[in-house]
Amino acid sequence: MLKARYAALRETMHEALAESEDDDHSTLAGRVHDTKDQSLSDLLFGVDLAIVNMHLGELADTEAALERLANGDFGRCADCGDDIDANRLLAYPTARRCLGCQEAREAREHTR
């Protein structure tokens, strides 16, 4: 699953980069006539960057999971060292923590 997802993400990123060369954002930005047009251009550019960043993050997570798999650490919680539940890994194959440790981490980050 991880290798298939990794390949799909790389293809998505390749397509996004190829599309950006043909993208009309720079053309649109060059034709901006008022603040509404500028806002739309900025929004479209921002959305594209957010999607690319999301894919890059998932690609990095997938690479890290493949590395853990190669090192024999896949499925072991990075915090407590216990096994990560198989159902969690099926739902979220790049999980670095067991559910308990992940919830504790999120609670700590939420209170900051």
Number of C-alpha atoms within 10 A of each C-alpha: 8 15 12 9 14 18 14 13 17 15 12 14 18 12 11 16 13 11 11 13 10 11 12 12 17 14 11 16 16 11 12 15 10 8 9 10 14 16 13 15 20 15 12 14 14 12 11 15 12 12 13 16 13 12 16 15 12 16 20 14 18 21 16 16 21 19 13 16 14 10 9 10 16 21 23 19 20 17 13 12 12 13 14 21 14 12 9 15 16 11 9 10 19 22 22 22 23 22 14 12 17 16 12 11 13 10 11 10 9 8 6 5
